[in-house]
């Protein structure tokens, strides 16, 4: 009797197993495998292309070949020479020093803005009256800078227009430098460092597309400031570019 019960139990278990297996196969047959549509394939291909383009772009940026980048625009090299001519007569250095112009009004503005105190500023002007006057050339500007930096190194650097393209130190972020120290270091490093600063400034301020459009007024305003007409900057640029 016990043997019969065991056999019966075994048969029932076997039937349950067979039934479950059949049901599983039936579900698999009825289910549809995931199929990529043409649209999803296109999306994947598009994403792959974007990723490859991004990788190429990153690699290109790592090379940091500013000269090649700028020269992809036919007018840009000519434009850089024109700005250099207007700003410094294309002289990145004068007497073995970076071509410079000390902007004393900006220096005073930065001191006041950063709470140096009216009494202190008055004392600075009293002690160094010649520093707070219009600069008479590059050498005079460096003499003024050497005094100004004892008051504030940071604001003295930010108040200097440097190099062939006379870029103000206060614009160091627009030249893609992390701080004023990196800015002055690169301006002193040579013509290539100055060119890099110039290119980055033009890129960040949106000047490069304006060069291709030959929009003299917009370029002059962005590069020389809102008072560009006082200096006839637009006329000078138009003459140098022969637009």
C-alpha positions as CSV (number, residue, x, y, z in Angstrom):
1,X,0.0,0.0,0.0
2,X,2.8,2.4,0.9
3,X,4.6,1.6,-2.4
4,X,1.4,2.4,-4.3
5,X,1.0,5.8,-2.5
6,X,4.7,6.7,-3.3
7,X,4.2,5.8,-7.0
8,X,1.0,7.9,-7.1
9,X,2.7,10.9,-5.5
10,X,5.7,10.6,-8.0
11,X,3.3,10.5,-11.0
12,X,1.4,13.6,-9.8
13,X,4.6,15.6,-9.3
14,X,5.8,14.6,-12.8
15,X,2.5,15.7,-14.3
16,X,2.8,19.1,-12.5
17,X,6.3,19.6,-13.8
18,X,5.2,18.7,-17.4
19,X,2.3,21.0,-17.2
20,X,4.4,24.0,-16.0
21,X,7.0,23.3,-18.8
22,X,4.3,23.3,-21.4
23,X,2.8,26.6,-20.1
24,X,6.2,28.2,-20.2
25,X,6.9,27.2,-23.8
26,X,3.4,28.4,-24.8
27,X,4.1,31.9,-23.3
28,X,7.4,32.1,-25.1
29,X,5.8,31.3,-28.4
30,X,3.1,33.9,-27.9
31,X,5.5,36.6,-26.9
32,X,7.1,38.9,-29.5
33,X,10.9,39.5,-29.3
34,X,12.0,43.2,-29.2
35,X,12.7,44.4,-32.7
36,X,14.6,47.7,-33.5
37,X,12.5,49.8,-35.8
38,X,14.2,51.9,-38.5
39,X,13.6,54.9,-36.4
40,X,15.4,53.5,-33.3
41,X,18.3,52.4,-35.5
42,X,18.6,55.9,-36.9
43,X,18.5,57.3,-33.5
44,X,21.4,55.0,-32.4
45,X,23.4,55.8,-35.5
46,X,22.8,59.5,-34.9
47,X,23.9,59.3,-31.3
48,X,27.0,57.4,-32.4
49,X,27.8,60.1,-34.9
50,X,27.3,62.8,-32.3
51,X,29.6,61.0,-29.8
52,X,32.3,60.6,-32.5
53,X,32.0,64.2,-33.4
54,X,32.3,65.2,-29.8
55,X,35.4,63.0,-29.3
56,X,37.0,64.6,-32.4
57,X,36.1,68.0,-31.1
58,X,37.6,67.3,-27.7
59,X,40.7,65.9,-29.2
60,X,41.0,69.0,-31.4
61,X,40.5,71.4,-28.5
62,X,43.2,69.5,-26.6
63,X,45.7,70.3,-29.4
64,X,44.8,73.9,-28.8
65,X,46.1,75.0,-32.2
66,X,44.8,78.5,-32.2
67,X,46.5,79.5,-35.4
68,X,44.7,76.8,-37.4
69,X,41.4,77.5,-35.8
70,X,41.4,81.2,-36.6
71,X,42.6,80.7,-40.1
72,X,39.6,78.6,-40.9
73,X,37.9,82.0,-41.4
74,X,39.4,83.7,-44.4
75,X,39.0,87.2,-43.0
76,X,40.2,86.5,-39.5
77,X,44.0,86.7,-40.0
78,X,43.6,89.9,-41.9
79,X,41.3,91.2,-39.1
80,X,43.9,90.3,-36.4
81,X,46.5,92.3,-38.3
82,X,44.2,95.3,-38.7
83,X,43.4,95.4,-34.9
84,X,47.1,95.0,-34.2
85,X,47.9,97.9,-36.5
86,X,45.2,100.2,-34.9
87,X,46.1,99.3,-31.3
88,X,49.9,99.1,-31.3
89,X,51.2,99.5,-34.9
90,X,51.6,95.7,-34.8
91,X,54.2,95.8,-32.0
92,X,53.7,93.0,-29.3
93,X,56.8,94.3,-27.5
94,X,58.5,97.6,-27.0
95,X,62.0,97.8,-25.6
96,X,61.9,94.2,-24.5
97,X,58.7,94.7,-22.5
98,X,55.1,93.9,-23.5
99,X,53.4,96.8,-25.2
100,X,51.3,98.4,-22.5
101,X,48.9,101.2,-21.5
102,X,48.0,101.8,-17.9
103,X,44.4,102.8,-17.5
104,X,44.5,104.9,-14.3
105,X,40.8,105.7,-14.4
106,X,39.9,102.0,-14.3
107,X,42.4,101.4,-11.5
108,X,40.7,104.1,-9.4
109,X,37.3,102.6,-10.2
110,X,38.4,99.2,-9.1
111,X,39.9,100.5,-5.9
112,X,36.7,102.4,-5.0
113,X,34.5,99.5,-6.0
114,X,36.4,97.1,-3.7
115,X,36.2,99.4,-0.7
116,X,39.8,100.6,-0.4
117,X,38.4,103.7,1.4
118,X,38.3,107.3,0.2
119,X,41.0,108.4,2.6
120,X,43.4,105.8,1.5
121,X,42.8,106.5,-2.2
122,X,43.2,110.3,-1.6
123,X,46.6,109.5,0.1
124,X,47.7,107.3,-2.9
125,X,46.9,110.2,-5.3
126,X,48.7,112.6,-3.1
127,X,51.8,110.4,-2.8
128,X,51.9,109.4,-6.5
129,X,50.1,112.1,-8.5
130,X,52.0,111.2,-11.7
131,X,50.5,107.6,-11.6
132,X,47.0,108.9,-11.8
133,X,47.5,110.7,-15.1
134,X,47.2,109.8,-18.8
135,X,50.1,107.5,-19.7
136,X,52.7,108.7,-22.1
137,X,53.6,105.5,-23.9
138,X,54.4,101.9,-23.0
139,X,57.5,102.6,-20.8
140,X,55.6,105.2,-18.8
141,X,52.8,102.7,-18.3
142,X,55.1,100.1,-16.8
143,X,56.5,102.7,-14.4
144,X,53.0,103.5,-13.3
145,X,52.2,99.8,-13.0
146,X,55.2,99.2,-10.8
147,X,53.8,101.7,-8.3
148,X,50.2,100.6,-8.7
149,X,51.0,97.0,-8.0
150,X,52.3,98.0,-4.5
151,X,48.8,99.2,-3.8
152,X,47.0,96.2,-5.4
153,X,48.7,93.7,-7.7
154,X,45.3,92.3,-8.9
155,X,43.8,95.6,-9.8
156,X,47.0,96.9,-11.3
157,X,47.1,93.9,-13.7
158,X,43.4,94.3,-14.5
159,X,44.0,98.0,-15.4
160,X,46.7,97.2,-18.0
161,X,46.0,97.0,-21.7
162,X,48.6,94.6,-22.9
163,X,50.2,93.3,-26.1
164,X,49.8,93.8,-29.8
165,X,46.0,93.8,-29.5
166,X,45.9,95.9,-26.3
167,X,43.5,93.7,-24.3
168,X,42.6,94.9,-20.9
169,X,43.5,92.7,-17.9
170,X,40.0,93.0,-16.6
171,X,38.9,90.9,-19.5
172,X,41.0,87.9,-18.5
173,X,37.9,85.6,-18.2
174,X,36.9,86.5,-21.8
175,X,40.4,85.4,-22.8
176,X,39.7,82.1,-21.2
177,X,42.1,82.4,-18.3
178,X,41.3,81.4,-14.8
179,X,42.7,84.5,-13.2
180,X,44.6,87.8,-13.8
181,X,48.0,86.0,-13.1
182,X,47.5,83.6,-16.0
183,X,46.5,86.4,-18.2
184,X,49.7,88.5,-17.7
185,X,51.8,85.4,-17.8
186,X,50.5,84.5,-21.3
187,X,50.8,88.1,-22.5
188,X,54.4,88.1,-21.5
189,X,55.1,84.7,-23.0
190,X,55.3,86.0,-26.6
191,X,53.4,86.7,-29.7
192,X,51.6,83.3,-29.7
193,X,50.3,83.9,-26.2
194,X,49.0,87.3,-27.2
195,X,47.4,85.9,-30.3
196,X,45.7,83.1,-28.2
197,X,44.3,85.8,-25.9
198,X,43.0,87.8,-28.9
199,X,41.4,84.9,-30.5
200,X,39.7,83.7,-27.3
201,X,38.4,87.3,-26.6
202,X,36.9,87.5,-30.1
203,X,35.3,84.1,-29.8
204,X,33.8,84.8,-26.3
205,X,32.5,88.2,-27.2
206,X,30.9,87.1,-30.5
207,X,33.2,89.2,-32.7
208,X,34.2,86.3,-35.1
209,X,30.8,86.0,-36.8
210,X,30.7,89.7,-37.1
211,X,34.0,89.7,-39.0
212,X,32.5,87.4,-41.6
213,X,29.5,89.7,-41.9
214,X,31.8,92.8,-42.1
215,X,29.8,94.5,-39.4
216,X,32.2,97.3,-38.6
217,X,30.1,99.2,-36.1
218,X,29.2,96.1,-34.1
219,X,32.8,95.0,-34.1
220,X,34.1,98.4,-33.0
221,X,31.6,98.6,-30.1
222,X,32.5,95.1,-28.8
223,X,36.2,95.6,-29.1
224,X,36.7,99.3,-28.3
225,X,33.6,100.0,-26.2
226,X,30.4,102.1,-26.6
227,X,32.4,105.3,-27.1
228,X,34.2,103.9,-30.2
229,X,32.9,106.8,-32.4
230,X,35.0,109.3,-30.3
231,X,38.1,107.5,-31.5
232,X,36.7,106.9,-35.0
233,X,37.5,103.2,-34.4
234,X,35.0,102.1,-37.0
235,X,36.6,104.3,-39.6
236,X,40.1,103.1,-38.8
237,X,38.9,99.5,-38.9
238,X,37.1,99.9,-42.2
239,X,40.2,101.6,-43.7
240,X,42.6,98.8,-42.5
241,X,40.3,96.0,-43.6
242,X,39.5,97.8,-46.9
243,X,35.8,97.0,-46.5
